[in-house]
Amino acid sequence: MQIHELKPKHKNKGKKRIGRGGKKGTYSGKGQKGQSSRAGRKMVPIIRELIKKYPKLRGYRSFVLQDYKSVVNLETLEKASEDGDIINPENLIKKGIIHIIKGKKPEVKILGNGKLTKKLTIENCKISKSAKEAVEKAGGTVKT
């Protein structure tokens, strides 16, 4: 005997056709009431379950926006710079005050924490009002 000569011993059982009159009437083998006894779709749609799992909170994102910004205070500039220095993102990176983020120069904002006594020239940086006043009071300039 070989594999292609094998045959089943009995016939396949036919699918039970219910609810069409005859001996399988009334509840038709489905029991009484409930979701599984009704006509139409038997289970809840899968997509609805997936949608319910997503957060409904305001501001939800599936991704995080990259932040290419750095903040520098006046006290840091006071310690790290000399009188007459030019402060811009390139020079701050060279001094090690800020770092390159994913191959890009960050946007720098200078804040007014601390005191400044040196004359500094600030270029290509955002600056707060209090920091701008402190720089100009010390004799420096701000170029935007």
Phi, psi and omega per residue, in radians:
M1 nan 2.383 3.125
Q2 -2.065 2.947 -3.022
I3 -1.060 -0.706 -3.086
H4 -1.255 -0.152 3.115
E5 -1.633 -0.129 -3.114
L6 -1.239 2.418 3.091
K7 -2.401 2.622 3.118
P8 -1.183 2.688 -3.093
K9 -1.357 -0.499 -3.065
H10 -2.310 2.851 3.128
K11 -1.346 2.730 3.066
N12 -1.231 2.456 3.133
K13 -1.340 2.345 -3.138
G14 -1.264 2.777 3.134
K15 -1.269 2.414 -3.117
K16 -1.281 2.024 3.113
R17 -1.733 2.021 -2.996
I18 -2.017 2.806 3.040
G19 1.286 0.549 -3.132
R20 -2.180 0.585 -3.134
G21 1.410 -3.111 3.130
G22 1.396 -2.568 -3.038
K23 -1.321 -0.357 -3.114
K24 -1.788 1.142 -3.089
G25 -1.726 -2.710 -3.074
T26 0.670 -1.768 -3.063
Y27 -1.501 -0.198 3.022
S28 1.015 0.573 3.095
G29 1.367 0.181 -3.114
K30 -1.764 -0.020 -3.062
G31 1.414 -2.895 -3.094
Q32 -1.981 2.390 3.037
K33 0.907 -3.065 3.076
G34 1.503 2.965 -3.045
Q35 -1.096 -0.700 -3.044
S36 -1.342 -0.196 3.117
S37 -1.631 -0.170 -3.073
R38 -1.439 2.863 3.066
A39 -1.433 2.865 3.084
G40 1.534 -2.718 -3.044
R41 -1.156 2.327 -3.045
K42 -1.540 -0.560 -3.057
M43 -2.041 2.807 3.098
V44 -1.174 2.466 3.110
P45 -1.048 2.391 -3.084
I46 -1.169 -0.617 -3.095
I47 -1.076 -0.631 3.133
R48 -1.069 -0.707 3.110
E49 -1.105 -0.716 -3.140
L50 -1.131 -0.728 -3.131
I51 -1.110 -0.685 -3.129
K52 -1.130 -0.466 -3.102
K53 -1.310 -0.382 3.136
Y54 -1.249 2.479 3.130
P55 -1.153 2.499 3.111
K56 -1.816 0.183 -3.084
L57 -1.224 2.608 3.116
R58 -1.178 2.415 3.092
G59 1.430 0.159 3.132
Y60 -1.186 2.364 3.043
R61 -2.379 2.564 3.071
S62 -1.535 -0.008 3.125
F63 -2.416 2.813 3.130
V64 -1.950 2.242 3.108
L65 -1.217 2.373 -3.127
Q66 -1.261 2.433 -3.130
D67 -1.893 1.865 3.140
Y68 -1.827 0.903 -3.121
K69 -2.201 2.564 3.066
S70 -2.304 2.541 3.140
V71 -1.997 2.328 3.126
V72 -2.243 2.344 3.115
N73 -1.670 2.798 -3.141
L74 -1.094 -0.622 -3.140
E75 -1.083 -0.592 3.099
T76 -1.186 -0.744 3.113
L77 -1.141 -0.622 3.122
E78 -1.082 -0.739 -3.124
K79 -1.278 -0.710 -2.941
A80 -1.606 -0.202 -3.048
S81 -2.070 2.890 3.104
E82 -1.955 2.972 -3.110
D83 -1.102 2.244 3.106
G84 1.543 0.115 3.132
D85 -1.217 2.660 3.025
I86 -1.724 2.187 -3.133
I87 -1.816 2.001 3.031
N88 -2.580 2.930 -3.075
P89 -0.947 -0.681 -3.124
E90 -1.101 -0.805 -3.125
N91 -1.184 -0.633 3.116
L92 -1.149 -0.613 3.086
I93 -1.179 -0.732 3.132
K94 -1.087 -0.667 -3.140
K95 -1.342 -0.257 3.118
G96 1.510 0.251 3.131
I97 -1.332 -0.725 3.049
I98 -2.140 2.936 -3.094
H99 -2.232 2.727 3.063
I100 -1.237 2.347 -3.129
I101 -1.912 1.979 3.140
K102 0.861 0.810 3.059
G103 1.362 0.129 -3.129
K104 -2.114 2.556 3.023
K105 -1.295 2.259 -3.130
P106 -1.307 2.776 3.025
E107 -1.390 2.228 -3.018
V108 -1.824 2.352 3.007
K109 -2.146 2.308 -3.127
I110 -1.787 2.215 -3.126
L111 -1.885 2.828 -2.988
G112 -1.576 0.413 3.106
N113 -1.335 2.262 3.111
G114 1.700 3.070 -3.129
K115 -1.910 2.637 -3.137
L116 -2.206 2.241 3.139
T117 -2.059 -0.159 -3.060
K118 -1.722 2.609 3.083
K119 -1.411 2.015 -3.124
L120 -2.148 2.564 3.029
T121 -1.886 2.103 -3.066
I122 -1.875 2.189 -3.108
E123 -2.249 2.583 3.027
N124 0.923 0.599 3.114
C125 -2.290 2.541 2.966
K126 -1.367 2.630 -3.078
I127 -2.547 2.466 3.129
S128 -1.380 2.866 -3.112
K129 -1.062 -0.814 -3.095
S130 -1.126 -0.645 3.121
A131 -1.200 -0.696 3.139
K132 -1.088 -0.767 3.109
E133 -1.079 -0.737 -3.115
A134 -1.148 -0.698 3.132
V135 -1.146 -0.796 -3.125
E136 -1.205 -0.559 3.090
K137 -1.168 -0.604 3.128
A138 -1.402 -0.083 3.092
G139 1.765 0.140 -3.129
G140 -1.596 3.130 3.131
T141 -2.264 2.721 3.128
V142 -2.162 2.132 3.091
K143 -2.035 2.196 3.134
T144 -2.031 nan nan
